[in-house]
Amino acid sequence: MRRLGPGERPPQFVLFSFDGVGVSPNWDLFLRTADRTGARFTALMTGLYFLTDDARRIYSGPGHRPGEAAIGFGGTKAEVQQQIQYLNRTWYAGHELGTHYVGHFCRGDRYPGERWSSADWNRELDQFFALMQNWRRNTGVVGGEDLAFDRSVVKGGRTQCLEGSPERLFPALRSHAMTWDSSQPSRVKGLAWPQKTNGIWEFAVPYAYSPPLKRAQTALDYNFWYTVNGAKNVPGDTNRLRRIVRETYRYMYDRAYSGNRAPLVIANHFNSWNGNAFNPATADFMAEVCGRAQTLCVTHADLVAWLEYQDPAILRALASAPLSAVDGTR
């Protein structure tokens, strides 16, 4: 790590992150791909997976009854133990662990995250860290591995369904000693450098042009799926979705690399949606770009450290440079 000089081009950073990591062959896929390419990624933990189904009432989300959640809990004791093993493998391999919060209450729920107050976000984070710290006591699991890390490693995360305003979310992040967020869909079309607002670095999910779709949209795997077929499981769309992911990520990378070198945020899940359309294509992209000259595939915390190390005047110059055009123009 070193400071850039005036006029010096920064590396092309690529940030791979995965929401709500649960046990899946896709977790193995990215651990293998990252090991082969030297990439580091950010795994965002869902607090529900630290609880067995039988212990679900220990969680009480803002505005919800004990035991309510929009997605499943951790299953059996053996399944919770397996989740701990995967988290430990990820930590020991040098990747970052962040939060995807707990209940996953999105728009359409009677009290979704987009309506939460700072007090609600504080409550959700308090419960996330308590579930993580007290997983053995909560579940009655006595054997197997201990969790290899503690709450101090969690420095940021992504909210459910990209909901929650910075004005209400960021105070809760600061009160939990967190330094970054990646929950806000970008408000501009193109790739921009992250900004620090009220003590929190925001790594917006890009809004970018997709050549195969011939339109711009939020570059999140679920959003691609929704655009193609309304997020329905259509086997005939699997290969098309894989092509869309590969070509869109390549296009975004090429425009950033040749443009303002803004960090490229890749926000995905381990879910095997629509015939596992997304993960193999994303792993191919990781293998393709990580290790290229002047390209660094790092965690959010890695990039926060780099940003904090730079001369503020250099960062202002990077932020004021024209956005990398990701709009279909040449």
N, C-alpha and C positions, 0 to 999 in steps of 0.2 A: 504494500500500500504506500502510495506517495502522492504528493500534491501535483496537480496539473500546472503547467506554466501557461502564461498568456498565449492564447491562440492555439494551444495544443488540443488535439482531438481526444476525447475520452474513449475508453473501451466501449464496445457495444455490450451492454449488460442485458441478459435475458433472465427473467424471474419466472420459474415454474412453480406453481402452487396448486394444491389439491384440497378441495373443501371436504370436511367431514370424513376424514380417512377412516374407513372401516375395512376389515379383513377381506381381501380380494386378491385373485391372481394378478390384477393390475398393479397392486402394491409391489408384488415381486417383480413385475415387468419394469417398473421405474427404478427400483433399487438396483436391478441388474444394469439397466441402461445408464444410470447415473454413474455407477461404479466403472463401467467401461469407458465412459467419455470424460470423467472428471467433473461432471456437473454436480451442483448442490441444489436441492429443492426445499420448499417449505410445505410441510404437512400440517393441515389445520384440523385440530382435534375437536370432535363433538362430545360434549360432556355426557350425553346419554349413554355413550358406549362404555363408560366407567361403571354403569349400574346394570345389574341383572334385571330381567323382566320382573322378577319377584320383588325387587327392591325399588320399583319405579316410583312409589309414593314419596320417596325421599326428595325427589325434585318437585318444585312448585314454581312454575314459570310466572312472570309478571302477568297479572290479570287472568290466571288460569288455576284450576284446581290441582291439588297434589296428584302426581302420576300422569298428568296430561302432557302430550307432546304430539307434534305433527309428523314425526317419523318414529321408527322403532328404537327401542332401548337395546342394551348390549346382549340380550339373550340369556344363555345359561352361564353358570360359573366357569365352565370350561371355555366358553366363547369369550368371556371377559379376559380370562388368562391369555388366550391367544391374541387378543387385541393388545395387551401389555407387551407380549413378546415382539409383535410387529413394531410398536412404538419404540421399544428398546433397540431393535435392529436399525431403525431409522436414525435414532440419536447417535448410536455408536458409529454409523456410517458417515456422520458429519453433517447431517441435514438439520433443518430448523423445525421446531415444533411451535405452532401457533394455535389460535383458537378459532373455531367455527361456532362458538357459543354453545347453547344447550338445546332448547326446545324446538327450534326451527319453525317458528310461527311467522308465516308470510301473509301477504295480501290475500284476502278472502277469509282469513281466520277472524274470529270476533275481536281479537285484540292483537294485531300483527306488529312486528318490529317497527314499521314505519310510523306508528303512533306512540312508541315508547318515549318516556321522559328520561332524563339523565339518571333519576333514581331507579327507574326500571332497568336501564343498562347496568348500573352498579349492582343491582340485585342479581341480574343474570350472570355477571362476571364473578360475583361472590360465590354463587352456586357452582359455576364452572370450576373454579379453583378448589372449592371444598370437595367436589366430586372427584377431582383428580387426586387431591392429597389424601382423601379418606376412602379410597376405593376398596381397600381390604375390609375395613370396619363396616362399610355400607353393604358389602356383598357377602361377607362371611367367608371369602376365599382365604385359605391359609397356606396353600402350597404354591409352587411355581415362582417365577421371577418377581422381584420387587421392581417398581418403576425406577428407571435408571436416572431420572432427572427430576427436578422439583419445579415449582411454579415460577421461580426466578428466570427460567429460560424463555418463558412466553412473553414476547415483546410486542406482539401485534396479532391481527387476525382479519377475518372477513365475516361480515354479518350474513345471516340467512337472507337469500334472495336479494342481496345488495341493498337491504333496507336499513333505515336509520339515518337521521340527519347529522352532519358533523357537529352542529351546534349542541345537540343533546348527547351524541355518542362520545365525542372527544373528551369532555370532562370526566367521564367514567374511565376512559382509557388512561388518562393522566393519573387518576386516583389509584390505579392499579399498576403504576410504574411501567406503562407500555409506551412505545415510541413510534409505532407505525400502524397504519390501517390500509386495507385494500378493498374497501366496500363501496366506493363511490363510482358509478358509471361515469366515464369521461363526458364532460359537457362540450367538448370540442371534437371535431372530426380531424384526426391526425394524432401523431405521437408527440407527447409533451413531457418535459422533465418533471419529476415529482416536486411538489411544493410542501413546505412546512407551515402548518397553520395551528396556532395556539399549542405549540409544542409537539405536534403529531405530524409525521411525514405521511402524506397521502399518495399511495400508488394506485391511481385510478385504473379501472378496467377499461381497455381501449375501446373507442368507438371508431371503427375503421371500415374501409371499403374491402369487400370480398370479391375478387375477380370472378370466381365461378358463380356467385350469386348475383353479380352485377348490381350490387347495392351496398350501402353502408349499414352497419349494425354493431351492437355491443358484442365484442369478440369473446364470448363465453360459450363453452361447449353446449350447455343447455339451450342458449339462445339460438345457436346454429340449428339445433334439432327442432326447436319451435318454429323457426322460419321455414324449414323444409316441409314439415308435415304436421305441425301443431303439437310436437312432442308425443307422437303416437309411435308405437312399435310397428314399423312397416319394414319387414325383412328386405323388400326390394330396394329400400333406400340406403342400406348399409354402405355399399361401396361408394355411392354418391356422397354421403356424409363424410367418409374418410377422405375423399378427394377434396372436398370443400375445406376441411380442416388443414390438410397439408398445404394446399395452394394459398389459403388465406394467411397462414402463419409465415410461409416463405415470403409472400408479398410484403407483409408487415416488416419482417426482418430486413429484407433488401432495402425498403424505403428508409427505415431508421438508420441502417448501417451507412448508406450513401448520403443521408441527410444530417439531421441534428444529433444523431446517436442517442436519442431518448431511450431509456430502458424499456424493453418490451415485456409487458406483463402477460403471462399465459395463465389464465384462470380456468381450472378444470376440476373434474371429479374422478374418483375411481369407479363410478357406477358403470355397469355394462349395458348402457342404454342402446336401444335399437341394434342389437346384435354386436355389442361392443364396438360401435362405430368410431368412437373418439380416441380411446387410449392408444391403440396401436399406431394411429396416425400421429398423435402427439409424441409418442416415444420415437418414432422415425424422425420427427423434426428435432427432438433433443439430440439424437445421434448424429444428425446432419450438421447442426450448427455449433454444438458445444465442442470446444477444442479448435475451432477455426481461429485464424489470426485475428487479434484485437477483439476477440469475443470472450466474454466471461459469463458462465451460467452460475448464478449465485443466489443466495437466499435474500429475503427482504432485510434481515438484520445485517447481513454482509454489506448490502448497499447503503443502509443507514450509516454504518461505520465509515464507509468511503465518503459519503456526502458530508458527514460531520467533520471529516479530516481536511476537506478542501477549503481553499481560500473563498470566503463568501463572495468576493467580487467575481471570481471565476464561475461560481454557481449562478450568479445573477446573469452573467453573459450567456451561459448555456440556456437558461430559462427564457431569455429574451430573443434567442435565435428563432428564425422562422420554423414553424412546425414541419416535421417530416410529412409531406403530402401523402395521405393514405386515402385517396378519394377517387381513384380510377384514372387520374390524369397521368401523363408521362413527362 
